Amino acid sequence: MDASMPDQRQWTFLSNHGHVLILIAQDPEIRGRDIANKVGITERATQAIIADLVNAGYVERERRGRRNYYQVNLELPLRHNVEASHTIGELLKVIGSL
């Protein structure tokens, strides 16, 4: 492929779950609507991803008035076998979100 031609396929190295986790780590009081806008997914998809992260123990959610407050569990391992020897905290440090 010619380096001057832009890649026509849209893909990223991290999944939407990873993007949501990073945004929550950066701003524990972020609203679902804001996550959806930044990641480029629907609010419904955002809610489902947050539910996945909470159910798996990667994120704790606490209701404070009308808002949610999130806390990321930095000690849990990444989920894929390729990177399971590393923690969420290590990933967030590398990306600069801690």
Sine and cosine of phi, psi and omega as CSV:
sin_phi,cos_phi,sin_psi,cos_psi,sin_omega,cos_omega
0.00,0.00,0.69,-0.73,0.04,-1.00
-0.93,0.37,0.79,-0.62,-0.05,-1.00
-0.89,0.45,-0.39,0.92,-0.02,-1.00
-0.99,0.14,-0.22,0.98,0.00,-1.00
-1.00,-0.02,0.79,-0.62,0.03,-1.00
-0.93,0.38,0.55,-0.83,0.05,-1.00
-0.92,0.38,0.84,-0.54,-0.04,-1.00
-0.98,0.21,-0.39,0.92,0.01,-1.00
-1.00,0.06,0.72,-0.69,0.00,-1.00
-0.99,-0.12,0.89,-0.46,0.06,-1.00
-0.45,-0.89,0.32,-0.95,0.03,-1.00
-0.73,-0.69,0.24,-0.97,0.00,-1.00
-0.98,0.19,-0.40,0.92,0.01,-1.00
-0.94,-0.35,0.50,-0.87,0.04,-1.00
-0.98,0.19,0.15,-0.99,0.08,-1.00
-0.88,0.47,-0.56,0.83,0.07,-1.00
-0.87,0.50,-0.69,0.73,0.03,-1.00
-0.90,0.44,-0.67,0.74,0.01,-1.00
-0.89,0.45,-0.70,0.71,0.01,-1.00
-0.89,0.46,-0.70,0.71,0.01,-1.00
-0.87,0.50,-0.69,0.72,0.01,-1.00
-0.88,0.48,-0.71,0.70,-0.01,-1.00
-0.90,0.43,-0.64,0.77,0.04,-1.00
-0.91,0.42,-0.65,0.76,0.03,-1.00
-0.89,0.45,-0.59,0.80,-0.01,-1.00
-0.96,0.28,-0.53,0.85,-0.06,-1.00
-0.56,-0.83,1.00,-0.04,-0.07,-1.00
-0.88,0.47,-0.20,0.98,0.01,-1.00
-0.95,-0.31,0.22,0.97,-0.05,-1.00
-0.88,0.47,0.61,-0.79,0.02,-1.00
-1.00,0.08,0.51,-0.86,0.03,-1.00
-0.82,0.57,-0.63,0.77,0.02,-1.00
-0.87,0.49,-0.66,0.75,0.00,-1.00
-0.94,0.35,-0.62,0.79,0.08,-1.00
-0.87,0.49,-0.75,0.66,-0.02,-1.00
-0.83,0.55,-0.71,0.70,-0.01,-1.00
-0.90,0.43,-0.67,0.75,-0.04,-1.00
-0.95,0.32,-0.61,0.80,-0.02,-1.00
-0.99,0.16,-0.47,0.88,-0.02,-1.00
1.00,0.02,0.56,0.83,0.03,-1.00
-0.79,-0.61,0.12,-0.99,0.00,-1.00
-0.97,0.23,0.31,-0.95,0.07,-1.00
-0.90,0.44,-0.58,0.81,0.03,-1.00
-0.89,0.45,-0.69,0.72,0.04,-1.00
-0.90,0.44,-0.63,0.78,0.04,-1.00
-0.88,0.48,-0.72,0.70,0.02,-1.00
-0.87,0.49,-0.66,0.75,0.01,-1.00
-0.91,0.41,-0.65,0.76,0.01,-1.00
-0.91,0.40,-0.70,0.72,0.04,-1.00
-0.87,0.49,-0.67,0.75,0.04,-1.00
-0.87,0.49,-0.67,0.74,0.05,-1.00
-0.86,0.52,-0.73,0.68,-0.04,-1.00
-0.91,0.42,-0.63,0.78,0.03,-1.00
-0.93,0.36,-0.73,0.68,-0.02,-1.00
-0.89,0.46,-0.53,0.85,0.01,-1.00
-1.00,0.08,-0.10,1.00,0.04,-1.00
1.00,0.03,0.07,1.00,-0.02,-1.00
-0.97,0.24,-0.44,0.90,-0.01,-1.00
-0.71,-0.70,0.66,-0.75,0.15,-0.99
-0.96,-0.27,0.65,-0.76,-0.02,-1.00
-0.87,-0.50,0.74,-0.67,0.03,-1.00
-0.78,-0.62,0.77,-0.64,0.03,-1.00
-0.99,0.14,0.80,-0.61,0.07,-1.00
-0.80,-0.61,0.99,-0.16,-0.07,-1.00
0.92,0.40,-0.84,-0.55,0.00,-1.00
-1.00,-0.08,-0.01,1.00,-0.08,-1.00
-0.91,-0.42,0.37,-0.93,0.13,-0.99
-0.99,-0.16,0.56,-0.83,0.11,-0.99
-0.86,-0.51,0.73,-0.69,-0.08,-1.00
-0.90,-0.43,0.50,-0.87,0.13,-0.99
-0.69,-0.72,0.78,-0.63,-0.02,-1.00
-1.00,0.04,0.71,-0.70,0.08,-1.00
-0.99,0.11,0.98,-0.19,-0.12,-0.99
-0.96,0.28,-0.28,0.96,-0.10,-0.99
-1.00,0.04,-0.24,0.97,-0.04,-1.00
-0.95,0.30,0.54,-0.84,0.00,-1.00
-0.97,0.24,0.40,-0.92,0.15,-0.99
-0.90,0.43,0.42,-0.91,-0.22,-0.98
-1.00,0.06,-0.41,0.91,-0.05,-1.00
-1.00,0.07,0.58,-0.81,-0.01,-1.00
-0.82,0.57,-0.54,0.84,-0.04,-1.00
-0.89,0.45,-0.60,0.80,-0.04,-1.00
-0.88,-0.48,0.27,0.96,-0.07,-1.00
-0.89,0.45,-0.26,0.97,0.03,-1.00
-0.99,0.14,-0.01,1.00,0.00,-1.00
-0.90,-0.44,0.44,-0.90,-0.04,-1.00
-0.98,-0.18,0.25,-0.97,0.10,-0.99
-0.85,0.53,-0.66,0.75,0.01,-1.00
-0.86,0.52,-0.66,0.75,0.03,-1.00
-0.89,0.45,-0.70,0.72,0.02,-1.00
-0.87,0.49,-0.74,0.67,-0.03,-1.00
-0.90,0.43,-0.57,0.82,0.07,-1.00
-0.90,0.43,-0.71,0.70,-0.02,-1.00
-0.88,0.47,-0.64,0.77,-0.03,-1.00
-0.97,0.23,-0.29,0.96,0.01,-1.00
1.00,-0.01,0.36,0.93,-0.02,-1.00
-0.99,-0.11,0.06,1.00,0.07,-1.00
-0.88,-0.48,0.00,0.00,0.00,0.00
